Amino acid sequence: MSNTTKLTVNKLNLTKVNLIKGAVVCFIDENENDKAFLNEVILKGSEMLKDIKKHPKYHNLKDGDFLEFPLASNTKIEAIIIVKKPNDITEVNVRKVGAKLANLTHYDSITIFTSNIEFLTQVTYGFQLKSYFFDKYKGERSKRVKNINILSLSPKIFKKNYLEYSALIEGITLTRDLTNEPSNILTTEEFAKRLESLSNLGLNIQILEEAELKKLGMNALLGVGQGSPSPSKVVIMEWQGIKGKDPLVIVGKGVVFDTGGISLKPANGMEQMTVDMGGAGVVAGLMKTIAIRGAKKHVIGAVGLVENMPDGNAQRPGDVVTSMKGDTIEIINTDAEGRLVLCDLLWYVQQKYTPKAVIDLATLTGAIIVALGNEKAGVFSNNQPFAEQFIECALEEGEGAWQMPLDNSYDRLLKSHIADVKNVGGRPANSISAARFLQRFVDNDLPWIHLDIAGVASTGTGSSISPKGATGWGVKSLNKLIDKYF
């Protein structure tokens, strides 16, 4: 399954240090409580570590790194982990320390103490972010730390502080689970069912089926899925934590599998297209986080769920479809399908609600990976202050984001001789022309951000804070944006 590390929180009791099992994490700190804990652990474990700062290995220790000392004694403590606190104690840096500790999977149990509750909170958060596994289909499960035991001088304060982070872990885990799930399991119907179950948290869930989408005129979205036996759907998730305020609307692309359609993708790497619903996964995880937190905010999540498959009924290059807005779209490439899903969805949420602002997320273009790699998402916006607010929040949360140009000089790439617009503008500036396509379906006065997350939704190597596979990128940044500015 996914994250299975059990978290327990207890009050520090120096007389019971001998009862601790597994590895014990100690931070080198001048605080008297931290020194007392370290001394007590060393007393029970190894006298040779009594003056750890004089140990030869300690001098070469970088900020945030640790030394591991296995113990061969009668104590239940298997090892002492000595951590050097980072000099630059930011939330992101402290989380990275916790994430490193989560890699110590040869211990069933790890106990962590430091007297600084905020530091302890971020270490725990980083540990849980990293200790995620998606191995439900493997006979042999991944090696993991089974228990993380947090010792605190004030467990009640720690638990209160950790409530928001616990909600974020729940949301990020959902995003990762959905994004990692194979497409034969996560069909459009299964995806909708999982989102519908979030109503147990107080979210108002509405599912729009194909017949209703047709009545609404969502022909661009419906065209993408017409070659698949899986029905296309739109799922609306509304959290009204406060009444009388216009909502922030978050829109997500949910292509559960993308073959490219008639414009078929090459076989090499096509298996990675299970993650093409990553935008919808982020929206789902964010809405779960907001609901668990009970945030006093008004937020609506909207996702378009489709599957892009080739068959005799599939959309063809050269077809012309009429969007919900009324604009006609010439289909040049059926593999440029995400923007067709989003354009109808963006128009729908503006007509149905009165949004204060709209953000869409999509694994939209390979071109953004060429430009920014797996380090940063592309940020496109029609409103500079809004873009700066998001980038500020992404920086604070350690999620890479970089603003890209978005001006009308790129519109010529999308000109069609038989329709109002083409669905793709060719290889040059492909990410930008895709964003300009979407902007046609956003009111000029409505603050809007498009996030191209193709490079960051899932990675083949993992990062300092997330394992290989789905990252959950965006849940933390959007949660912070909502808290700070909405």
N, C-alpha and C positions, 0 to 999 in steps of 0.2 A: 504494500500500500504506500501511502505517502508518509509524511512526518509521523514517526512513532516514538520519538524520544519523550519519555515521561518527565514532566517538570514537577518538582516538589519544592516547597519553600518552608524553611524552619528558622527558628531563632537560634542565634549562635550561643552555644554553651561550651565553654572551654574544657569543662570537666568530662565532656563526652566525646572529645576528639578521638579517643581510642576506639570508638564504635563506628567511625566512618569507614566505609568500604570503597574500594577502587582507587582512583587517582584523586589527589587533592591539589587544587589550584591556589597558589599563594602569590600575591602581588607585592613587589618590593615597594614599600611605602613608608614614609616617616610617621604616619598616623599610629598612635599608641595601640589601638585595637588591632590594626593590621600586623604590627610587629608582635603583639602578644599571640595572635593566631599562628603566625609563622613559627614563632619560637615553640609553641605547644606542639605543632605538627612535627617539627624537627626533633623535639624531645622524644616523641613517640616513634619517630622513624629513623633518623640518621644524625648522629652527633657530628659526622664529618661535614655537614652542611651548616654548622652553627654560624659561621661568618660567611654567608653566601656571597657577599660583595667582594670577598677576597678570592673566591674561587676563580681559577684561570679562565674558565669558559665564560664567566659572567662579563668580563671586560670586552669580549667580542660580540656581546649580545646586542642586536639592534632593537630600537624602540618597537614595542609591540610584539616582539618575539619571546620565546620561552625556552627554558632548559628542562629536560625531562630526566628525573632521577628515579629509576626503578629501585624498589626496596626489597631486600631479602631478610625479612625479620618476622617476628611473631605477630606484629600488628596486622590489622585487616587492611591497612593502607598499602596499596600496591606500588604507588609512585607518588613523588612530590613533583609538581609542575611549577617552576619558578618563572613568573612572567615579569618582564620589564615594561612598566607602563609607558605608553607613547608620550613624548614631550608635548606634542600638539594634540591635546585631548579634545578632539571634536567628536560629535556623535558618530560620524561615519568611521573615523579611525578606531574608536573603541569597539564598534560592531565588528570590525575586521579582526580584532583580537579574539572576540568570542567565536567568530567563524573559524579561525585557526584551531581553536581548542576543539571544535566539533570534528576536526579531522583525526582526533585521537580515538579512532574507532576500535582499537585493540583493548579498550577498557569498557566494561559493561556499565560502570557508574563513574561519574565525575562530580566532585563537590567543589563549589566555588564560593569564596568569601572575599569581600572587601567592605570596608565601613562606609564608603561613598555610595549611597543608594542610587544616584543617577548613573554613576559609572557601572555599577552592578546591573542596573536595568539594561543599559546598552550592550553590555557583554552578553547577557542572557538573550537579548533580541538577536544579536549577531549569531550566536550559537544556534538558535532555533531556525534562523533563515538558512543557514548552511546545512543543517542536519535534516535535509529533506531527501527522501528517496522515492522513486517511482519504480517499484519492482514487483508489482502485483501479478505480472504475467511470467515471472521467473520462478523456477522450481527451487533454486537456491537464492535466498534473500541476501541483500547487501549487508555487509558488516556495519554495525552502527552502535553508537552509545545508547544504551537502553534507558538510562536514568541520568538526569541532571538535577543535582540537589543544590539549591541555593540557600546559603546561610546568610542571614541578615540580622543586624542589630534591631531592626524594626520591621518584622515581616508584614505587618498590616500596611505600613506605608509603601513597602515594596510592591505588594499585591495591588494596591490602589494605583500606583504609578504604572504598573505593567498592564493594566486593563486595556489601554489603547493599543499597546504593542501586541497583546494577545489577539485582539480583534484583527490587526494587520496580518498576523501570522495565519489566522483563519482565512482571510481573504486572499492572501498571496498563495497559500496552499491550494485553494480552489482554482485560482488562475493557472497554476502550474499543473494541477491534475487534469484540467480540461485541455490544456495545450499539449500535454504529453500523451493524451489518450489516442489510441489508434482510431482511424476513421470508420472501420467496420463496427466499432463499438459506439463511438460518439457520432451517430447519425444526426440529422437535423431534428428528428423526433426525440431522440434520447437527450440531446442538448436542451431542447425546450422543456423536457420533463425535469431535468436537473435544475433549471432556472425556476421552474414553477415551484419546486420544493422550498425555495427561499422565502416563499410566503409565510412559512413558519416563523420567520424572524420579524414579520411585520411589514414586509414589502408587498406592495400591491402589484400583482403580476397580471399582465394581459397578453394573450397570444393571438396574433392575427394570422389566420390561415389563408391559403391561396385564393379562395373565392373572394374573401374580403379584400385582399391585396389587389386583385383584379378590378374590383369595383372602385378602389381608390385610384386606380391608374398607375400602379407601380410596375409598369411594363419593363423597365430597365432591370429592376431586381429580379422579376419573374423570368426574364429571358435567360439569365445566367443559369438558373436551375432547371430549365425545361428539358434538358437531356438526361436528367437523373430521376430514378424512381422515388428518391427521397423528396418529400414535399418541402417547398420553400416556406419559410415562416418569418415573422417579425415578432420579437418578444420585447415587451415594455416592462421595465421594473421601476416603480416609483417609490421613493422614500420621502414622505412629507413630515419631517421632524419639526417643522414650523409652518404655520398657516399664514397666508397673506403675502407670501414672497414669491416672485417669479423664480422658476427653477434654473439651475445649471443643468444642461442636458449633455450626457456623454453618449456618443454613438460608436458602435463597434462593428467591424467587418467580421462576419462569421461564416467563412467558406470552409466547411468541414473537411472537404478535400478538393484540391484543384489540379485536375489533369491538364488544364489549359483549354479543355473543350476541343472543338474541331481544330483549333490552332494548338495541336498537341505538344506538350512539353517533351523534351528528351527523356529517355528512361533513366539515365544516370542522374540520381538525386531527386527523382520524383517522389520517393518515399518521404522526403522532408515536407511535402505539402500537406501533411496532417496538421501542421502548425499554422495553416492559413486562416484559421479562425482565432488567431492570437489576440486580435483587437477585441473581439467579443468576450474572450476569456478575461481580459483585463477589466472590462466593464462589469462582468459578473463578480469578479473578486473585489472590486471597489465597492459595489453595491452591498455585498455581504459585509464588508468591513464597516461601512457606514451604519448598516442596520444593527450590527452587534454593538457598536459604540452607542447607539441611540442618539446619533448626532442631531443637533437642533438646526438642521439644514433642509432645504428642499432640493432634491437631486433626482433626476430621471435618467435611467440607463435604457438605451434602445439598441437592439442588435438585430442584424439581418442574417438569417441562417439559410444557407443554400449549399448545394454541391454542384461543382462544375464538371460535367461528364459529357463525353461524346456519344451520341447515338443518332438514330434516324430523325429524332425530333429536336436535336440540339440546335442552338443558335449558330448561324453561319457567318463567316466574314462576308461583308457586303450587305448584310441585313440592316434595316433601319427600324429603330424602336422609338416610341414616344414615351418620354419620361413622365412622371407624375406632375412635374412642373409644366409640362407641355412642350419642352424643347425636344426636337428630334435628334437622335444620335445614330451616326453611321458606325457600324461595328467593323472596325478594321482588323482587330485581333481579338479573338474570344478569350485569350489569356489575360487581357486587360479587363478582368471581370469585377475586381473589387470596387472600382470607382462606380460601376453600374449599380452595385448593391447600395453603396453609400449615397449616391446622388438622390435616389428616391427616398431613402431614410432621412437624409438631412432635410429634404423638402417637407416630408411628412411631419417631423417634430416641430418645425417652425409654424406649420398650419394648425396643428393640433394643440400646441401649448404656446405660451408666450415666454420663450426662454430669455433669461438674462444674458446668457452666453452659451455657445455650443463648442464642444471639443469632439473630434472624431479620432479614432485610433484604428490603424490598419497595417497589416503586413502587405503593403501596397506594391512596392517596386524593388526589384533586385538592384536597381541603379543606386538606391540609397546606401546599399551595402558597399558598392564600389566607391561611393563618396566618403562614407563615414565608418565603414567596417562594422565590427560588432561592439564598438565602444559607445556609440551615441545614436539616438533616434534623431530623425530629421523633424524640425519644427517649422511649420509654415503658418502664417497668420495674416489676417487683414487688419489687425489691431496691435500696434507695437507695445503699448503698456501691458496688454493682456499677455502677449508673448513673453515679455520680460518677467512678469509675475510667475509664469509657469517655469521658465528656465531657472529663476531664482530658487524655486521650490525643488526642482530636480537636482540642482547643485547641492542644496542642503541635505537632500536624501541620498546623495551619491549615485544618482541615476543619470547617465550621460545624455545630454540633449544639446543640439546645435541648430541655430536658426539658419534657414535657407532662404534664398531670394524668392520673391513672389510678386512679380510685376507684369504688366500687360504686354511687355515685349515678347513674351513666350506664347501669346495667344495665336499667333500665325501658324504655329505648329499643329494646332487643332482644327484648322479650317477645313471644311468639307464642301465639295461641289454639289452634293445632293441633300445634305441635311444641315441642321444648325451647328453641329459640332461632330468631330470624330472622337472615338473613345480612346485613341492613342496618338501620340505625336511623333513617334519614332524614337530612336536611341538617344539622340542628343537631348540633354536636360530632361530625361524621362521622368524623374521624380518631381521636377518643377512643373512640367506640363500636366502631370497627373493631378497635382495640387490645384493648378489653374482650372482644370476641368471641374473639380469639386467646388471651387469658389463660385462657379456659375450658378450653383444651387443654394447659395447662402446670401441672404439679404445684406446689402452693403453696410447697413448701420448695425448689424448684429456682430458683436465680438466673436471671433471664430478662430480656432486653432485646429490644424490638421497635423497629426503625429504619424509619421511613417516609421513603423517599428519593425520593419522586416529584418533588420540586423540585430535587434536586441531582444526580441520576444523569446528566442531560443538560441543557444550556442552549443557548439560541439565540444567545447573545452571547459566550460564552467568559468566562474570568476571568483574574486576574493570573497564574495558574499553569497554566491549561489552555486549550486551544483551543475553538472552537465545537463543539458536539456532546457526545458522551459525555465525562464528566469522570474516571471511575475513582474517584469519591468513595468512601471507606470502606476501600480497601485499605491506605492508610498508617496510618489510625487503628487498625484492627483488628490490623495487624501489630505496632504499638507496644503495644497492650493485651496481646497474647499474650506479647510479650517481657517486659513489666513485671510482669504479674500471673498468668501461667500457666506 
